[in-house]
């Protein structure tokens, strides 16, 4: 009988952003395991948090995760299911959307 593979925290990083970079916080949490030489991601939570832009959803302006049994995207309090290709593709999408959001909002002065 084979034992179930136990996942563990692979990455947990938080980056405080300077105002000229949009302010707020980038948070990356990734769980998984190694299978031979390949990393298998089982759970992830990627988030751009900025309470000065959005107070709902614990300040999460943008995020991707696979909690609750499905892959989904958070944007300003709205949640939508997303097609999942790979963790790497999801990470790339998150980074692109975050940069696009910051570039759009940075030019706006109140």
N, CA and C atoms as an extended XYZ file, in Angstrom:
330
Properties=species:S:1:pos:R:3:atomname:S:1:resname:S:1:resid:I:1 pbc="F F F"
N         0.850       -1.181        0.000 N   UNK     1
C         0.000        0.000        0.000 CA  UNK     1
C         0.896        1.245        0.000 C   UNK     1
N         0.672        2.127       -0.954 N   UNK     2
C         1.480        3.343       -1.011 CA  UNK     2
C         0.867        4.403       -0.113 C   UNK     2
N         1.738        5.161        0.488 N   UNK     3
C         1.265        6.237        1.355 CA  UNK     3
C         0.913        7.449        0.508 C   UNK     3
N        -0.120        8.190        0.902 N   UNK     4
C        -0.454        9.403        0.164 CA  UNK     4
C         0.699       10.406        0.253 C   UNK     4
N         0.885       11.134       -0.826 N   UNK     5
C         1.949       12.135       -0.857 CA  UNK     5
C         1.502       13.346       -0.052 C   UNK     5
N         2.362       13.768        0.855 N   UNK     6
C         2.049       14.925        1.692 CA  UNK     6
C         2.663       16.172        1.069 C   UNK     6
N         1.822       17.161        0.870 N   UNK     7
C         2.371       18.412        0.344 CA  UNK     7
C         2.912       19.263        1.482 C   UNK     7
N         3.791       20.172        1.128 N   UNK     8
C         4.371       21.080        2.119 CA  UNK     8
C         4.502       22.463        1.491 C   UNK     8
N         4.712       23.430        2.336 N   UNK     9
C         4.858       24.805        1.871 CA  UNK     9
C         6.174       24.921        1.101 C   UNK     9
N         6.078       25.270       -0.171 N   UNK    10
C         7.255       25.402       -1.027 CA  UNK    10
C         7.759       26.834       -1.083 C   UNK    10
N         6.833       27.767       -1.020 N   UNK    11
C         7.203       29.185       -1.135 CA  UNK    11
C         6.201       30.020       -0.356 C   UNK    11
N         6.722       30.973        0.373 N   UNK    12
C         5.867       31.945        1.054 CA  UNK    12
C         6.647       33.248        1.084 C   UNK    12
N         6.232       34.167        0.235 N   UNK    13
C         6.933       35.448        0.139 CA  UNK    13
C         5.930       36.581        0.148 C   UNK    13
N         6.352       37.684        0.742 N   UNK    14
C         5.544       38.903        0.767 CA  UNK    14
C         6.475       40.058        0.436 C   UNK    14
N         6.051       40.873       -0.484 N   UNK    15
C         6.844       42.018       -0.908 CA  UNK    15
C         6.043       43.286       -0.681 C   UNK    15
N         6.558       44.163        0.165 N   UNK    16
C         5.920       45.464        0.356 CA  UNK    16
C         6.370       46.363       -0.785 C   UNK    16
N         5.397       46.960       -1.452 N   UNK    17
C         5.686       47.764       -2.631 CA  UNK    17
C         5.749       49.240       -2.295 C   UNK    17
N         6.705       49.907       -2.867 N   UNK    18
C         6.818       51.350       -2.686 CA  UNK    18
C         5.691       52.029       -3.457 C   UNK    18
N         5.289       53.225       -3.010 N   UNK    19
C         4.202       53.927       -3.700 CA  UNK    19
C         4.429       54.089       -5.204 C   UNK    19
N         5.663       54.324       -5.621 N   UNK    20
C         5.908       54.496       -7.061 CA  UNK    20
C         5.719       53.186       -7.831 C   UNK    20
N         5.677       52.064       -7.118 N   UNK    21
C         5.404       50.764       -7.738 CA  UNK    21
C         3.961       50.331       -7.517 C   UNK    21
N         3.117       51.255       -7.084 N   UNK    22
C         1.708       50.962       -6.881 CA  UNK    22
C         1.306       50.818       -5.430 C   UNK    22
N         2.283       50.698       -4.537 N   UNK    23
C         1.964       50.528       -3.124 CA  UNK    23
C         1.343       49.174       -2.855 C   UNK    23
N         1.093       48.893       -1.610 N   UNK    24
C         0.452       47.639       -1.246 CA  UNK    24
C         1.444       46.523       -1.023 C   UNK    24
N         0.976       45.312       -1.272 N   UNK    25
C         1.727       44.118       -0.934 CA  UNK    25
C         1.466       43.037       -1.978 C   UNK    25
N         2.518       42.350       -2.397 N   UNK    26
C         2.383       41.152       -3.224 CA  UNK    26
C         2.632       39.954       -2.325 C   UNK    26
N         1.763       38.966       -2.392 N   UNK    27
C         1.879       37.783       -1.544 CA  UNK    27
C         1.825       36.524       -2.415 C   UNK    27
N         2.786       35.636       -2.179 N   UNK    28
C         2.866       34.370       -2.902 CA  UNK    28
C         2.935       33.241       -1.882 C   UNK    28
N         2.018       32.289       -1.976 N   UNK    29
C         2.044       31.094       -1.135 CA  UNK    29
C         1.800       29.901       -2.052 C   UNK    29
N         2.723       28.932       -1.994 N   UNK    30
C         2.648       27.777       -2.883 CA  UNK    30
C         2.949       26.514       -2.081 C   UNK    30
N         2.086       25.505       -2.222 N   UNK    31
C         2.268       24.220       -1.570 CA  UNK    31
C         2.414       23.142       -2.638 C   UNK    31
N         3.144       22.099       -2.319 N   UNK    32
C         3.283       20.997       -3.254 CA  UNK    32
C         4.303       19.991       -2.764 C   UNK    32
N         4.855       19.253       -3.711 N   UNK    33
C         5.841       18.227       -3.380 CA  UNK    33
C         6.736       17.988       -4.587 C   UNK    33
N         7.847       17.320       -4.341 N   UNK    34
C         8.772       16.951       -5.410 CA  UNK    34
C         8.493       15.517       -5.832 C   UNK    34
N         8.400       15.305       -7.123 N   UNK    35
C         8.250       13.957       -7.677 CA  UNK    35
C         9.420       13.762       -8.619 C   UNK    35
N        10.374       12.975       -8.179 N   UNK    36
C        11.651       12.811       -8.858 CA  UNK    36
C        12.303       14.192       -8.941 C   UNK    36
N        12.443       14.764      -10.102 N   UNK    37
C        13.069       16.092      -10.210 CA  UNK    37
C        12.054       17.182      -10.533 C   UNK    37
N        10.779       16.836      -10.525 N   UNK    38
C         9.734       17.795      -10.901 CA  UNK    38
C         8.957       18.274       -9.680 C   UNK    38
N         8.676       19.566       -9.630 N   UNK    39
C         7.855       20.132       -8.561 CA  UNK    39
C         6.394       20.062       -8.972 C   UNK    39
N         5.585       19.469       -8.131 N   UNK    40
C         4.146       19.366       -8.360 CA  UNK    40
C         3.460       20.346       -7.400 C   UNK    40
N         2.781       21.342       -7.947 N   UNK    41
C         2.067       22.335       -7.133 CA  UNK    41
C         0.654       21.818       -6.888 C   UNK    41
N         0.285       21.738       -5.607 N   UNK    42
C        -1.051       21.257       -5.240 CA  UNK    42
C        -1.988       22.391       -4.835 C   UNK    42
N        -1.434       23.423       -4.220 N   UNK    43
C        -2.235       24.576       -3.783 CA  UNK    43
C        -1.423       25.840       -3.998 C   UNK    43
N        -2.122       26.937       -4.275 N   UNK    44
C        -1.441       28.217       -4.437 CA  UNK    44
C        -2.389       29.356       -4.090 C   UNK    44
N        -1.795       30.470       -3.700 N   UNK    45
C        -2.540       31.686       -3.397 CA  UNK    45
C        -1.634       32.858       -3.784 C   UNK    45
N        -2.003       33.561       -4.822 N   UNK    46
C        -1.247       34.711       -5.318 CA  UNK    46
C        -2.127       35.934       -5.139 C   UNK    46
N        -1.608       36.990       -4.532 N   UNK    47
C        -2.474       38.140       -4.255 CA  UNK    47
C        -1.728       39.463       -4.316 C   UNK    47
N        -2.421       40.459       -4.856 N   UNK    48
C        -1.994       41.853       -4.756 CA  UNK    48
C        -2.965       42.492       -3.781 C   UNK    48
N        -2.457       42.963       -2.651 N   UNK    49
C        -3.272       43.524       -1.582 CA  UNK    49
C        -2.938       45.001       -1.434 C   UNK    49
N        -3.971       45.834       -1.468 N   UNK    50
C        -3.763       47.263       -1.293 CA  UNK    50
C        -5.051       47.871       -0.731 C   UNK    50
N        -5.062       48.081        0.585 N   UNK    51
C        -6.255       48.596        1.266 CA  UNK    51
C        -6.620       50.014        0.834 C   UNK    51
N        -5.681       50.771        0.298 N   UNK    52
C        -6.017       52.126       -0.149 CA  UNK    52
C        -6.759       52.105       -1.483 C   UNK    52
N        -6.732       50.983       -2.183 N   UNK    53
C        -7.468       50.846       -3.444 CA  UNK    53
C        -8.784       50.119       -3.222 C   UNK    53
N        -8.756       49.064       -2.384 N   UNK    54
C        -9.955       48.249       -2.160 CA  UNK    54
C        -9.924       47.697       -0.741 C   UNK    54
N       -10.983       47.936        0.022 N   UNK    55
C       -11.051       47.467        1.408 CA  UNK    55
C       -11.712       46.109        1.560 C   UNK    55
N       -12.550       45.721        0.615 N   UNK    56
C       -13.213       44.428        0.712 CA  UNK    56
C       -12.228       43.285        0.505 C   UNK    56
N       -12.678       42.073        0.756 N   UNK    57
C       -11.870       40.870        0.515 CA  UNK    57
C       -10.488       40.983        1.153 C   UNK    57
N       -10.442       41.548        2.349 N   UNK    58
C        -9.176       41.742        3.088 CA  UNK    58
C        -8.151       42.559        2.306 C   UNK    58
N        -8.627       43.473        1.466 N   UNK    59
C        -7.728       44.339        0.709 CA  UNK    59
C        -7.205       43.726       -0.570 C   UNK    59
N        -7.659       42.525       -0.896 N   UNK    60
C        -7.168       41.847       -2.108 CA  UNK    60
C        -7.764       42.511       -3.338 C   UNK    60
N        -6.921       43.197       -4.074 N   UNK    61
C        -7.322       43.848       -5.320 CA  UNK    61
C        -7.397       42.803       -6.423 C   UNK    61
N        -6.380       41.963       -6.493 N   UNK    62
C        -6.270       40.946       -7.527 CA  UNK    62
C        -5.672       39.696       -6.914 C   UNK    62
N        -6.168       38.544       -7.303 N   UNK    63
C        -5.587       37.318       -6.788 CA  UNK    63
C        -6.026       36.097       -7.574 C   UNK    63
N        -5.231       35.058       -7.471 N   UNK    64
C        -5.544       33.764       -8.059 CA  UNK    64
C        -5.272       32.709       -7.000 C   UNK    64
N        -6.180       31.725       -6.895 N   UNK    65
C        -5.937       30.602       -5.997 CA  UNK    65
C        -6.798       29.430       -6.413 C   UNK    65
N        -6.549       28.302       -5.760 N   UNK    66
C        -7.350       27.110       -6.047 CA  UNK    66
C        -7.997       26.560       -4.778 C   UNK    66
N        -8.329       27.440       -3.873 N   UNK    67
C        -9.045       27.036       -2.659 CA  UNK    67
C       -10.474       26.640       -3.026 C   UNK    67
N       -11.120       25.928       -2.154 N   UNK    68
C       -12.522       25.540       -2.311 CA  UNK    68
C       -12.743       24.610       -3.500 C   UNK    68
N       -11.677       23.948       -3.955 N   UNK    69
C       -11.835       22.922       -4.981 CA  UNK    69
C       -11.891       23.396       -6.421 C   UNK    69
N       -11.616       24.674       -6.684 N   UNK    70
C       -11.587       25.120       -8.073 CA  UNK    70
C       -10.628       26.295       -8.228 C   UNK    70
N       -10.131       26.458       -9.444 N   UNK    71
C        -9.201       27.542       -9.760 CA  UNK    71
C       -10.023       28.788      -10.054 C   UNK    71
N        -9.652       29.895       -9.405 N   UNK    72
C       -10.435       31.102       -9.601 CA  UNK    72
C        -9.584       32.361       -9.453 C   UNK    72
N       -10.171       33.455       -9.921 N   UNK    73
C        -9.540       34.776       -9.929 CA  UNK    73
C       -10.384       35.709       -9.077 C   UNK    73
N        -9.719       36.486       -8.240 N   UNK    74
C       -10.370       37.531       -7.454 CA  UNK    74
C       -10.007       38.868       -8.086 C   UNK    74
N       -10.992       39.728       -8.235 N   UNK    75
C       -10.707       41.085       -8.696 CA  UNK    75
C       -11.702       42.033       -8.032 C   UNK    75
N       -11.191       42.852       -7.132 N   UNK    76
C       -12.000       43.867       -6.451 CA  UNK    76
C       -13.297       43.270       -5.888 C   UNK    76
N       -13.173       42.125       -5.213 N   UNK    77
C       -14.316       41.521       -4.544 CA  UNK    77
C       -15.129       40.551       -5.382 C   UNK    77
N       -14.876       40.482       -6.670 N   UNK    78
C       -15.603       39.549       -7.536 CA  UNK    78
C       -14.732       38.321       -7.759 C   UNK    78
N       -15.386       37.166       -7.832 N   UNK    79
C       -14.677       35.901       -8.032 CA  UNK    79
C       -15.217       35.249       -9.289 C   UNK    79
N       -14.280       34.783      -10.138 N   UNK    80
C       -14.691       34.066      -11.340 CA  UNK    80
C       -13.805       32.843      -11.529 C   UNK    80
N       -14.409       31.761      -11.965 N   UNK    81
C       -13.650       30.548      -12.238 CA  UNK    81
C       -12.765       30.789      -13.457 C   UNK    81
N       -11.559       30.225      -13.445 N   UNK    82
C       -10.634       30.370      -14.570 CA  UNK    82
C       -10.190       28.990      -15.042 C   UNK    82
N        -9.880       28.912      -16.331 N   UNK    83
C        -9.319       27.682      -16.872 CA  UNK    83
C        -7.896       27.539      -16.347 C   UNK    83
N        -7.541       26.336      -15.957 N   UNK    84
C        -6.217       26.086      -15.401 CA  UNK    84
C        -5.407       25.277      -16.396 C   UNK    84
N        -4.248       25.824      -16.777 N   UNK    85
C        -3.310       25.123      -17.648 CA  UNK    85
C        -2.160       24.581      -16.805 C   UNK    85
N        -1.568       25.477      -16.010 N   UNK    86
C        -0.473       25.095      -15.119 CA  UNK    86
C        -0.295       26.207      -14.092 C   UNK    86
N         0.394       25.875      -13.008 N   UNK    87
C         0.697       26.906      -12.024 CA  UNK    87
C         1.552       28.001      -12.654 C   UNK    87
N         2.528       27.605      -13.462 N   UNK    88
C         3.425       28.582      -14.087 CA  UNK    88
C         2.655       29.556      -14.971 C   UNK    88
N         1.670       29.057      -15.722 N   UNK    89
C         0.846       29.926      -16.567 CA  UNK    89
C        -0.001       30.861      -15.704 C   UNK    89
N        -0.516       30.353      -14.588 N   UNK    90
C        -1.314       31.177      -13.683 CA  UNK    90
C        -0.450       32.262      -13.055 C   UNK    90
N         0.758       31.914      -12.635 N   UNK    91
C         1.684       32.892      -12.071 CA  UNK    91
C         1.998       33.980      -13.092 C   UNK    91
N         2.251       33.599      -14.328 N   UNK    92
C         2.532       34.572      -15.393 CA  UNK    92
C         1.338       35.504      -15.604 C   UNK    92
N         0.131       34.937      -15.620 N   UNK    93
C        -1.077       35.764      -15.795 CA  UNK    93
C        -1.232       36.742      -14.636 C   UNK    93
N        -1.025       36.253      -13.413 N   UNK    94
C        -1.123       37.121      -12.242 CA  UNK    94
C        -0.149       38.292      -12.353 C   UNK    94
N         1.095       38.007      -12.689 N   UNK    95
C         2.104       39.056      -12.778 CA  UNK    95
C         1.772       40.054      -13.887 C   UNK    95
N         1.302       39.569      -15.020 N   UNK    96
C         0.934       40.470      -16.115 CA  UNK    96
C        -0.244       41.363      -15.730 C   UNK    96
N        -1.269       40.772      -15.121 N   UNK    97
C        -2.443       41.552      -14.734 CA  UNK    97
C        -2.102       42.565      -13.646 C   UNK    97
N        -1.265       42.170      -12.695 N   UNK    98
C        -0.860       43.109      -11.650 CA  UNK    98
C        -0.114       44.292      -12.263 C   UNK    98
N         0.839       44.029      -13.127 N   UNK    99
C         1.595       45.119      -13.756 CA  UNK    99
C         0.689       46.023      -14.583 C   UNK    99
N        -0.238       45.427      -15.315 N   UNK   100
C        -1.176       46.217      -16.108 CA  UNK   100
C        -2.035       47.097      -15.206 C   UNK   100
N        -2.529       46.544      -14.113 N   UNK   101
C        -3.355       47.301      -13.177 CA  UNK   101
C        -2.565       48.470      -12.593 C   UNK   101
N        -1.355       48.201      -12.138 N   UNK   102
C        -0.526       49.245      -11.530 CA  UNK   102
C        -0.198       50.332      -12.551 C   UNK   102
N         0.127       49.952      -13.760 N   UNK   103
C         0.445       50.944      -14.789 CA  UNK   103
C        -0.765       51.809      -15.131 C   UNK   103
N        -1.954       51.237      -15.117 N   UNK   104
C        -3.175       52.008      -15.393 CA  UNK   104
C        -3.512       52.949      -14.244 C   UNK   104
N        -3.383       52.487      -13.011 N   UNK   105
C        -3.786       53.312      -11.864 CA  UNK   105
C        -2.713       54.314      -11.463 C   UNK   105
N        -1.466       54.036      -11.779 N   UNK   106
C        -0.384       54.936      -11.379 CA  UNK   106
C        -0.505       56.299      -12.061 C   UNK   106
N        -0.988       56.308      -13.291 N   UNK   107
C        -1.111       57.568      -14.023 CA  UNK   107
C        -2.302       58.409      -13.605 C   UNK   107
N        -3.202       57.831      -12.815 N   UNK   108
C        -4.406       58.551      -12.384 CA  UNK   108
C        -4.149       59.282      -11.079 C   UNK   108
N        -4.358       60.537      -11.066 N   UNK   109
C        -4.215       61.351       -9.848 CA  UNK   109
C        -5.604       61.770       -9.390 C   UNK   109
N        -5.841       61.649       -8.102 N   UNK   110
C        -7.153       62.047       -7.561 CA  UNK   110
C        -7.226       63.542       -7.401 C   UNK   110
